[in-house]
C-alpha cells in the first residue's frame, strides 16, 4: 500500500514525464480549488461586511432619531419646567393675595360683624350634598384661621339643623344625627379644621337653615355664631357670606 504514495514507484512504472505532468495537474487543480475557495470566502466576507455596514447605517439613523427625540423631549421638559415655575410663581402670588384678602376680611369683620371672627378664627363655609339613599345627606363644615401667623387653637363645635315639621319650628342637633360623639366635636387646629358626617333627614322635617356655633377654649376665648340658609348650601353649592339673626 505504501508504494502507491511513492513517487519513484510511479516514475518507474509510467516514466518521469507523465508523472511530472500528473503531479503538476494535481497541483494546478488544488491551486484552482484553493482559488475558488478563496473567492467564495472573500465574497462571503464582502456580503457580511455589506450587511454589517447596512446595520451600522441603520443604527446611526436610529441613533440620530433618538437624539432628535431626546432633544425635542428636553425642549418640552424645559418648557414644562418653565411653565411649572410660572405656575408656582402665580400660586405664590395668589397665596399672598389670599393672605392679604383674609387679613382685610378679618379687619372689616372686626368692624362690621365682630361675631363672625374671634381670635383669628372664622366659620368659613358648610355644604350639604344629597347621597344616593332617600333623605340621606353628607355635610362638610370648614373652620379656619385667617391670620398669616398662626398658632394652635382649641375649641368646640355645635351644629343645629333648623326647620319645621307641620308648620312647627324644630331644631335638631346635626352632629347627633350624624352620630358624631362629644369627643369628636372638639378640635385643636392650626390653619383649618374640617367636620364631616352623614345623616338622615328627620321624618316630615322641612329644613330652613343650619346654625353653627364655635366656642374657643384654651389660649383663645370667645364664641362664633353663623347661620346658613338651606337653599344656599344644599347640593354642594358653596354657601355665600350670609348671616341671619332670630327665627326664620
N, C-alpha and C positions, 0 to 999 in steps of 0.2 A: 504493500500500500504506500510505503514511503517513496517508492520510485516515481510515483505519479507526480510528486511535488519536487522531483529532482530535475533541474534544468538540463543537466548533462544527459540524462536519460532521453529526453525528448530531442535534444540536438543529435544524439547518436542515432535515434530512430528515424527522424524526419529531416535532419540536416540543420545546419545553423541558420541559414537564411529563412526558411519557413518559420522556424521557431522565433526568430527575431521579429518577423512581421506579425506573428501571432501575439507575441508579448506586447509589441508596440500598439497593436489594435486594441488589446485589452486595456492598456494604459490610456489610450485615447478615449475608449468607451467610458472608463472610470472617470477620466477628466471631464468628459461631456456630461456625464451624470452628476458629477460634483458641481459643474457649472449650472446645470438645470436646477439642482437643489439650492445653490446659492441665489439664483434668480428668483426662485419661488420664495425663499426665505426673505430676500430683500423686498419682494412685492408684498409679502405678508407684513413685514415691518413697516413698509410705507403706508399700507392700509391702516395699521394700528396707530401710526403717528398721525395720519389724517383724522381718524376717529377721535383720538385724544385731543388733537388741535381743535376739532369741532366742539368737543365737550368743553375745552378750555374757553373757547369763544363764547359758548353758551353760558358758562359760569361767569365770565366777565360781564356779559349782558345782564344776567340776573343780579350780579353784584351792583352794577350801575343802577338797575331798577330799585333794588333795595336801598341803595344810597340815596336815590331820589326820594323814595318814600320816607326814609328816615329824615331827610331834610324837610320834607313837607310836614311830617309829624312834629318835628322840632319847632317849625314856624307856628303850627297850630298850638303847640304847647306853650310857646312864648306868648301867643295872643291870648290863650286861655288864662295864663298866669297874670298877664296884664289886666285882663277883664276881671279876674278874681280880686286882684289888688284894687282895681277901681271899685268893685262891689264892696270890698271890705272898707275902703275909704268912705264910700257912700253910707254903709251901715254904721260906721263910727260916727259920721256926721249926723245921721238920723237918730242915733242913740243920744248924742249930745243934745240935739234939738228936743228929743223926748224928755231928757232930764230937765232941760230949760222950761219946757211946757208944763211938766209936772210941778216944777218949782213955782212957776207963775200961777198954776192952778191952786196949789196949796196956799199961796198968798191971798188970792181972791176968795178962796173958800173960807179962810180965816175971817175975811171981812164980810162977805155976803152970806155965807152959810157955815158958820163955825162948827155946827153939829155934824157936818159931813167929814170932818178931819180932826184927828186928835193925835198928838204926839207923832206927827208924820205918817199916820196910818189912815187909810180910807177904804171904804167899801166900794170896790171898783165896779163889779157887774155880777149879774146872775142870769143864767139861761136855763130854760126848761125845754126839753126835747121829748116828744112822744116816742115810746117804744113800740114794738110790734103788738104786744098784748093790749087789749082794750082798756082804756083808762089807766094805763101804766106809763109813767114818765121818769125821765132822768133829769136831775138838776145839777148845776155846777156853779158854785159861788167862789168869787175871787176877792180876797182881801190882800191889799198890798201896801208897801211903803212908798211914799212919793218923794222922799228926801234922798239925795245922792249919797250922802254919808249915812250909812245905815248901821243900826245896832240891833241886837236881838230884842224882840218884843214878845211879851206873853199876853194872852188874852183868852176870852171865851166867846163863843158864837151861839146866837139863838136865831132860829128862822121860823116864822109863823106864816101859815097859809091862811089867808083871809078871804071869805066869800059868804055865800048864803045857801041855805037849804030851806026850800019852801018859803022864800022871802025873808027868813030869819037869819040875822048875821051870825056866822060861825067862825071860829078861829081854831086852827089845828097846829100842833107842833110838827113842822115838816120833818125835822130830824128824827122825831119819834116815829113818824110814818115811814121813814126810810131805815128804821132800825139802827140808828146811829146812837151808840151808848154815850153816857155822860163824859167818860174819859176822852172820847174821840171828838168832843165838842171844844176842847181846849187846844191852844196852839202855842208854840214857841217858834217864831218865824224871823227870817231875815230876807228881805226882798218881797216875798209874797207867800200866801197860803191858799190852797185850793180845797174846797169842801165839795164832795160829790156823793150822790146817792140815787137810789131808785125807789119809787113809791107808787102806791095805788091811790087814785083819787077817791075820797070817801063817797059812798053811795048817795046820789042825789045832790051832790055839792057842786055849786057853780062858783069857780074861783074868780076873784076880782083883783087881788094883789098879793104880793109877798113882802112881809116886813122883816127886815134884817137888823139885828142888834149885835154890836161887838163891844164887849166890856174889856178894857185893858187892865191888866194886873202887873205885878212886878215893878219894873222901873217906870213904866208909863201908867198914868191913871186917867180914867175918863170913859165915857160911853158914846158910841157912834150909833145912830139910828138912820135907816134909809128904807124907803118903800119903793117897790117896783110894780107897775101895773102889769097884770097877767097878759093883756093883749100885746104888750110890747116885748115880752121876754119869751113867749111860747114859741115852739118850733125852731129853737136855736137862734132866733133873731136877737142880736145884741141889744141889751137894754140901754136906752138913752139916759141922759142925766136928768131924771125925773124924780121929784120928791113930793109926796103929799102928806098932809097932816090931818089927823082926825079920822072920822069914818068916811068910807066911800059912799 
